[in-house]
Amino acid sequence: MAHLTFDEAEQRELRDAARTEFPGNPALAYVLENLAAEGIDLDRCRDWDDIRAEMGLPEQSDEAPHVA
């Protein structure tokens, strides 16, 4: 099982960034704070194409505009 965790200094930096960089977006701040606390379980990560299929979205084509 692969699990990415952050040391205490990295956790503090993520939390500080969440609070200062995204004050108008509490959902994004929550996600960053949760990542800092919990880390990332790489075994549970899913590919964007899998998520797209699960949500019933069309496949990405080269003709479609790319959104950053």
C-alpha positions as CSV (number, residue, x, y, z in Angstrom):
1,M,0.0,0.0,0.0
2,A,1.4,3.4,-1.0
3,H,0.6,6.3,1.3
4,L,2.1,9.8,0.9
5,T,2.4,11.6,4.2
6,F,3.7,15.0,5.2
7,D,6.1,15.8,8.0
8,E,5.1,18.4,10.6
9,A,6.8,21.3,8.8
10,E,5.1,20.4,5.5
11,Q,1.7,20.0,7.2
12,R,2.1,23.5,8.7
13,E,3.0,25.0,5.3
14,L,0.0,23.4,3.7
15,R,-2.3,24.7,6.4
16,D,-0.8,28.2,6.2
17,A,-1.2,28.2,2.5
18,A,-4.8,27.0,2.7
19,R,-5.7,29.8,5.1
20,T,-3.8,32.6,3.3
21,E,-4.0,31.7,-0.3
22,F,-7.7,30.7,-0.4
23,P,-9.6,32.8,2.1
24,G,-12.6,33.1,-0.2
25,N,-12.8,29.4,-1.0
26,P,-13.4,27.4,2.2
27,A,-13.9,24.2,0.3
28,L,-10.4,24.3,-1.2
29,A,-8.9,25.4,2.1
30,Y,-10.6,22.4,3.7
31,V,-9.2,20.0,1.1
32,L,-5.6,21.3,1.6
33,E,-5.9,21.1,5.4
34,N,-7.3,17.6,5.1
35,L,-4.4,16.6,2.8
36,A,-2.0,18.0,5.3
37,A,-3.5,16.0,8.1
38,E,-4.3,12.7,6.4
39,G,-1.8,12.5,3.5
40,I,-2.7,10.8,0.2
41,D,-3.5,7.1,-0.2
42,L,-2.1,6.6,-3.7
43,D,-3.8,3.2,-4.0
44,R,-7.2,5.0,-4.0
45,C,-6.3,7.6,-6.6
46,R,-8.2,7.3,-9.8
47,D,-7.4,8.3,-13.4
48,W,-9.3,11.2,-14.9
49,D,-10.6,9.0,-17.7
50,D,-12.1,6.6,-15.1
51,I,-13.8,9.5,-13.3
52,R,-15.0,10.9,-16.6
53,A,-16.6,7.6,-17.6
54,E,-18.1,7.2,-14.1
55,M,-19.7,10.6,-14.4
56,G,-21.0,9.9,-17.9
57,L,-19.0,12.6,-19.5
58,P,-17.8,12.3,-23.1
59,E,-14.3,11.2,-23.9
60,Q,-11.9,14.0,-24.4
61,S,-11.0,14.6,-28.0
62,D,-8.2,16.6,-29.6
63,E,-10.9,18.9,-31.1
64,A,-12.3,19.9,-27.8
65,P,-10.7,23.0,-26.2
66,H,-8.4,22.3,-23.2
67,V,-9.3,24.0,-20.0
68,A,-6.6,24.8,-17.5
